[in-house]
Amino acid sequence: MTETVAPEPTPEQAALFTRVRRMMLIAGLTTALAVSAVLIAIGYRLFRTEGSTVATDITATLPKGARIVTTGVAGDRLVVTLDVGGATEIRTFDAHTLKATGRLKFVSEP
């Protein structure tokens, strides 16, 4: 069997090989950086979640004579509209923890 021996590359070919190796190194590093960024983003989202929520029983106390007119969800808030003796009141709660986050009262001018 005869072995073929590759001739030594010319200086132009050697420069071209060097440039191609450099471009391949840059492309490989860029790809590795992109893959690691995606994995970091996925890991962040997985570990940032609060997990499964435990069902809790919460009793909200309403003023005497108040009645619930409407309820709704706005983003991550639970909105409850109340009629308190002819005055309208809106209360907001965090949808995840059910803690009160705000209260807005509407009254008529005398």
C-alpha positions, 0 to 999 in steps of 0.5 A: 500500500502506498501512503499519500503524503500531504504537501506542506501548505503554502503561506497563503494556505497557512494564513487561511487555515489560521483564520478558519480556526479562529472563526471556528473558535469564535463560533464555538465560544458564542454557541457555548455562551448562548447555550449556557445563557438559556440553561441559566434562564431555565434554571432561574425560572425553575428555582424561582417558582414558589412551588405548589401552593398550600390551600389555606382557609382565610376569612375576610371580615366585612363591615356590618351590612356590607355585601359583595357586588362583584369579584374579579381578577386583575393580573395577580390581584383579586378584586372585590367590590363591596356595597357598604351602606350605599357607599362603594368600596373596592378591596384588592388581595394578592392572588397567591397569598390572599393578603389584603393589598389595598382598599379604595372607598367611594363616597358621595359629596354631602 
